[in-house]
Amino acid sequence: MAPLPIGRILAQIVVPVIAVLARALPAAYAQAVQNAKKNGVDAAKQSASIISRRMAKDEALMVLNLSEQEATAEAVQQQYEKYFAANAVENGGSFYVQSKVYRAKEMLDEYLREKRMEEKSNQKQSSSSS
């Protein structure tokens, strides 16, 4: 008859805990759904825009220590190689800084490509209007 009082004590503990959980879990789920409706969609769009946000040209020039006048394909490549190697993780550098250097080069390469295309189109327009 010894197990009976222990069983009763356990039942007196377990039953109220289950009852509390049975009320708390649906309430927590409803609150989570409400928060998701209120903030979830906007927060997801915002985090996606942060991830896809590109580095600004000024920041890229600063990262590679160049001025806009100095920014040529060769200068960008030279500074990229210098800073990328200097910040290699294997040499005790920072992966974060190395990734910033990479993104800066990527942005400046695209900027220089667009600048060349714009110059070509301006030349074509000026030669066709002459």
GROMACS elastic network, one bead per residue, 0.5 to 0.9 nm:
[ bonds ]
;  ai    aj funct       b0    kb
    1     4     6  0.56635   500
    1     5     6  0.78091   500
    2     5     6  0.62570   500
    2     6     6  0.71448   500
    3     6     6  0.52453   500
    3     7     6  0.60174   500
    3     8     6  0.86063   500
    4     7     6  0.50500   500
    4     8     6  0.61630   500
    4     9     6  0.86557   500
    5     9     6  0.61475   500
    5    10     6  0.85787   500
    6     9     6  0.50733   500
    6    10     6  0.61363   500
    6    11     6  0.84968   500
    7    10     6  0.50826   500
    7    11     6  0.60119   500
    7    12     6  0.85173   500
    8    11     6  0.50174   500
    8    12     6  0.61090   500
    8    13     6  0.86831   500
    9    12     6  0.50704   500
    9    13     6  0.63879   500
    9    14     6  0.86686   500
   10    13     6  0.51106   500
   10    14     6  0.59199   500
   10    15     6  0.83664   500
   11    14     6  0.50891   500
   11    15     6  0.57328   500
   11    16     6  0.85274   500
   12    15     6  0.58436   500
   12    16     6  0.68811   500
   13    16     6  0.60210   500
   13    17     6  0.65373   500
   13    18     6  0.89507   500
   14    17     6  0.51774   500
   14    18     6  0.61541   500
   14    19     6  0.86078   500
   15    18     6  0.51995   500
   15    19     6  0.61741   500
   15    20     6  0.87059   500
   16    20     6  0.61043   500
   16    21     6  0.85534   500
   17    20     6  0.51559   500
   17    21     6  0.61984   500
   17    22     6  0.85006   500
   18    21     6  0.50644   500
   18    22     6  0.59444   500
   18    23     6  0.86676   500
   19    22     6  0.50002   500
   19    23     6  0.64403   500
   19    24     6  0.86344   500
   20    23     6  0.52920   500
   20    24     6  0.59776   500
   20    25     6  0.85017   500
   21    25     6  0.57098   500
   21    26     6  0.85296   500
   22    25     6  0.59472   500
   22    26     6  0.70718   500
   23    26     6  0.61176   500
   23    27     6  0.65770   500
   23    28     6  0.89289   500
   24    27     6  0.51691   500
   24    28     6  0.60411   500
   24    29     6  0.85562   500
   25    28     6  0.50696   500
   25    29     6  0.60693   500
   25    30     6  0.85335   500
   26    30     6  0.60383   500
   26    31     6  0.85277   500
   27    30     6  0.50939   500
   27    31     6  0.61861   500
   27    32     6  0.86241   500
   28    31     6  0.50527   500
   28    32     6  0.61389   500
   28    33     6  0.86373   500
   29    32     6  0.50034   500
   29    33     6  0.61808   500
   29    34     6  0.85347   500
   30    33     6  0.51330   500
   30    34     6  0.61368   500
   30    35     6  0.86217   500
   31    34     6  0.50010   500
   31    35     6  0.61188   500
   31    36     6  0.85285   500
   32    35     6  0.50594   500
   32    36     6  0.60593   500
   32    37     6  0.85782   500
   33    37     6  0.61646   500
   33    38     6  0.85668   500
   33    40     6  0.89616   500
   34    37     6  0.51620   500
   34    38     6  0.61917   500
   34    39     6  0.85623   500
   35    38     6  0.50113   500
   35    39     6  0.57627   500
   35    40     6  0.67500   500
   36    39     6  0.52748   500
   36    41     6  0.69609   500
   36    43     6  0.88972   500
   37    40     6  0.56960   500
   37    41     6  0.67789   500
   37    42     6  0.89134   500
   38    41     6  0.75152   500
   38    42     6  0.79206   500
   39    42     6  0.54418   500
   39    43     6  0.56642   500
   39    44     6  0.83416   500
   40    43     6  0.50610   500
   40    44     6  0.59713   500
   40    45     6  0.85682   500
   41    44     6  0.51544   500
   41    45     6  0.62753   500
   41    46     6  0.85626   500
   42    45     6  0.51726   500
   42    46     6  0.60478   500
   42    47     6  0.85774   500
   43    47     6  0.60275   500
   43    48     6  0.84436   500
   44    47     6  0.52084   500
   44    48     6  0.61070   500
   44    49     6  0.85944   500
   45    48     6  0.50907   500
   45    49     6  0.61783   500
   45    50     6  0.86757   500
   46    49     6  0.51095   500
   46    50     6  0.62724   500
   46    51     6  0.87237   500
   47    50     6  0.50250   500
   47    51     6  0.62439   500
   47    52     6  0.86197   500
   48    51     6  0.51283   500
   48    52     6  0.61121   500
   48    53     6  0.82982   500
   49    52     6  0.50909   500
   49    53     6  0.56375   500
   50    53     6  0.50447   500
   50    54     6  0.85273   500
   51    54     6  0.82797   500
   54   103     6  0.82497   500
   54   107     6  0.76548   500
   55    58     6  0.84153   500
   55    59     6  0.65646   500
   55    60     6  0.65073   500
   55   100     6  0.87075   500
   55   103     6  0.69400   500
   55   104     6  0.68291   500
   55   107     6  0.66892   500
   56    59     6  0.52416   500
   56    60     6  0.61969   500
   56    61     6  0.86795   500
   56   104     6  0.84342   500
   56   107     6  0.76800   500
   57    60     6  0.50052   500
   57    61     6  0.61490   500
   57    62     6  0.85533   500
   57   104     6  0.78725   500
   57   107     6  0.67945   500
   57   108     6  0.67842   500
   57   111     6  0.77202   500
   58    61     6  0.51494   500
   58    62     6  0.61775   500
   58    63     6  0.86503   500
   58    67     6  0.88002   500
   58    68     6  0.84288   500
   59    63     6  0.60654   500
   59    64     6  0.86446   500
   59   104     6  0.74764   500
   60    63     6  0.50927   500
   60    64     6  0.63067   500
   60    65     6  0.83754   500
   60    66     6  0.85465   500
   60   100     6  0.81944   500
   60   101     6  0.78033   500
   60   103     6  0.75353   500
   60   105     6  0.71045   500
   60   106     6  0.88067   500
   60   107     6  0.67858   500
   60   108     6  0.67372   500
   61    64     6  0.53135   500
   61    65     6  0.58364   500
   61    66     6  0.50457   500
   61    67     6  0.62107   500
   61    68     6  0.70708   500
   61    71     6  0.77893   500
   61    76     6  0.88947   500
   61   104     6  0.71367   500
   61   105     6  0.87961   500
   61   108     6  0.76221   500
   62    66     6  0.62672   500
   62    67     6  0.77445   500
   62   104     6  0.86803   500
   63    66     6  0.79088   500
   63    83     6  0.89822   500
   63    97     6  0.88516   500
   63   100     6  0.72316   500
   63   101     6  0.62984   500
   63   104     6  0.65526   500
   64    76     6  0.72789   500
   64    79     6  0.58452   500
   64    80     6  0.66420   500
   64    83     6  0.74298   500
   64   101     6  0.66745   500
   64   104     6  0.69255   500
   64   105     6  0.77211   500
   65    79     6  0.76180   500
   66    69     6  0.80780   500
   66    70     6  0.59510   500
   66    71     6  0.62152   500
   66    75     6  0.81357   500
   66    76     6  0.79134   500
   66    79     6  0.82387   500
   67    70     6  0.51675   500
   67    71     6  0.62571   500
   68    71     6  0.51946   500
   68    72     6  0.86339   500
   69    72     6  0.79548   500
   70    75     6  0.69584   500
   70    76     6  0.86065   500
   71    74     6  0.81770   500
   71    75     6  0.60529   500
   71    76     6  0.61534   500
   71   108     6  0.79136   500
   71   112     6  0.80815   500
   72    75     6  0.51582   500
   72    76     6  0.60359   500
   72    77     6  0.84765   500
   72   108     6  0.89160   500
   72   109     6  0.89523   500
   72   112     6  0.73325   500
   73    76     6  0.52261   500
   73    77     6  0.61292   500
   73    78     6  0.85894   500
   73   108     6  0.83721   500
   73   109     6  0.69908   500
   73   112     6  0.71343   500
   74    77     6  0.51317   500
   74    78     6  0.60640   500
   74    79     6  0.86126   500
   75    78     6  0.50505   500
   75    79     6  0.60910   500
   75    80     6  0.83601   500
   76    79     6  0.52785   500
   76    80     6  0.59323   500
   76    81     6  0.85746   500
   76   105     6  0.65156   500
   76   108     6  0.73505   500
   76   109     6  0.77975   500
   77    80     6  0.50193   500
   77    81     6  0.61458   500
   77    82     6  0.85713   500
   77   105     6  0.74036   500
   77   109     6  0.89337   500
   78    81     6  0.53170   500
   78    82     6  0.62227   500
   78    83     6  0.87528   500
   79    82     6  0.50348   500
   79    83     6  0.60823   500
   79    84     6  0.82126   500
   79   101     6  0.89460   500
   79   105     6  0.87340   500
   80    83     6  0.54078   500
   80    84     6  0.56738   500
   80    85     6  0.82582   500
   80   101     6  0.64055   500
   80   102     6  0.71666   500
   80   104     6  0.83083   500
   80   105     6  0.63227   500
   81    84     6  0.52061   500
   81    85     6  0.59671   500
   81    86     6  0.83650   500
   82    85     6  0.55518   500
   82    86     6  0.61684   500
   82    87     6  0.88002   500
   83    87     6  0.60973   500
   83    88     6  0.85658   500
   83    97     6  0.88104   500
   83    98     6  0.74360   500
   83   101     6  0.68095   500
   84    87     6  0.53625   500
   84    88     6  0.62388   500
   84    97     6  0.83431   500
   84    98     6  0.54813   500
   84    99     6  0.83289   500
   84   101     6  0.62847   500
   84   102     6  0.72920   500
   85    88     6  0.52042   500
   85    89     6  0.89672   500
   85    91     6  0.83967   500
   85    93     6  0.86932   500
   85    98     6  0.82769   500
   86    89     6  0.89132   500
   86    91     6  0.75427   500
   86    92     6  0.89203   500
   86    93     6  0.67702   500
   86    98     6  0.84746   500
   87    90     6  0.85305   500
   87    91     6  0.71324   500
   87    92     6  0.72652   500
   87    94     6  0.54464   500
   87    95     6  0.70696   500
   87    96     6  0.88850   500
   87    97     6  0.66749   500
   87    98     6  0.54993   500
   87   101     6  0.89382   500
   88    91     6  0.53981   500
   88    92     6  0.66715   500
   88    94     6  0.66351   500
   88    95     6  0.69287   500
   88    98     6  0.66914   500
   89    92     6  0.50315   500
   89    94     6  0.56917   500
   89    95     6  0.58841   500
   89    98     6  0.82509   500
   90    93     6  0.69793   500
   93    96     6  0.89115   500
   93    97     6  0.79605   500
   93    98     6  0.78160   500
   94    97     6  0.52876   500
   94    98     6  0.61088   500
   94    99     6  0.85891   500
   95    99     6  0.60468   500
   95   100     6  0.85593   500
   96    99     6  0.51715   500
   96   100     6  0.62872   500
   96   101     6  0.87472   500
   97   101     6  0.62220   500
   97   102     6  0.86334   500
   98   101     6  0.50800   500
   98   102     6  0.62888   500
   98   103     6  0.87182   500
   99   103     6  0.61261   500
   99   104     6  0.84537   500
  100   103     6  0.50974   500
  100   104     6  0.60043   500
  100   105     6  0.86061   500
  101   104     6  0.50463   500
  101   105     6  0.62515   500
  101   106     6  0.85825   500
  102   105     6  0.52261   500
  102   106     6  0.61672   500
  102   107     6  0.86789   500
  103   107     6  0.60802   500
  103   108     6  0.85417   500
  104   107     6  0.51583   500
  104   108     6  0.61225   500
  104   109     6  0.84748   500
  105   108     6  0.51384   500
  105   109     6  0.59223   500
  105   110     6  0.85262   500
  106   109     6  0.52321   500
  106   110     6  0.63786   500
  106   111     6  0.87016   500
  107   110     6  0.52239   500
  107   111     6  0.61551   500
  107   112     6  0.86813   500
  108   112     6  0.59908   500
  108   113     6  0.83964   500
  109   112     6  0.52008   500
  109   113     6  0.61435   500
  109   114     6  0.86562   500
  110   113     6  0.50338   500
  110   114     6  0.61782   500
  110   115     6  0.85249   500
  111   114     6  0.51800   500
  111   115     6  0.60819   500
  111   116     6  0.86741   500
  112   116     6  0.61481   500
  112   117     6  0.85952   500
  113   116     6  0.52153   500
  113   117     6  0.62796   500
  113   118     6  0.86328   500
  114   117     6  0.50731   500
  114   118     6  0.60784   500
  114   119     6  0.85794   500
  115   118     6  0.50616   500
  115   119     6  0.61678   500
  115   120     6  0.86345   500
  116   119     6  0.50636   500
  116   120     6  0.61628   500
  116   121     6  0.86413   500
  117   120     6  0.50669   500
  117   121     6  0.62032   500
  117   122     6  0.85689   500
  118   121     6  0.51467   500
  118   122     6  0.61118   500
  118   123     6  0.85876   500
  119   122     6  0.50153   500
  119   123     6  0.61317   500
  119   124     6  0.86172   500
  120   123     6  0.50637   500
  120   124     6  0.61962   500
  120   125     6  0.86021   500
  121   124     6  0.50370   500
  121   125     6  0.61191   500
  121   126     6  0.85606   500
  122   125     6  0.50690   500
  122   126     6  0.60779   500
  122   127     6  0.84985   500
  123   126     6  0.51280   500
  123   127     6  0.59854   500
  123   128     6  0.84115   500
  124   127     6  0.51698   500
  124   128     6  0.59634   500
  124   129     6  0.84765   500
  125   128     6  0.51886   500
  125   129     6  0.60684   500
  125   130     6  0.86411   500
  126   129     6  0.52275   500
  126   130     6  0.62809   500
  127   130     6  0.52912   500
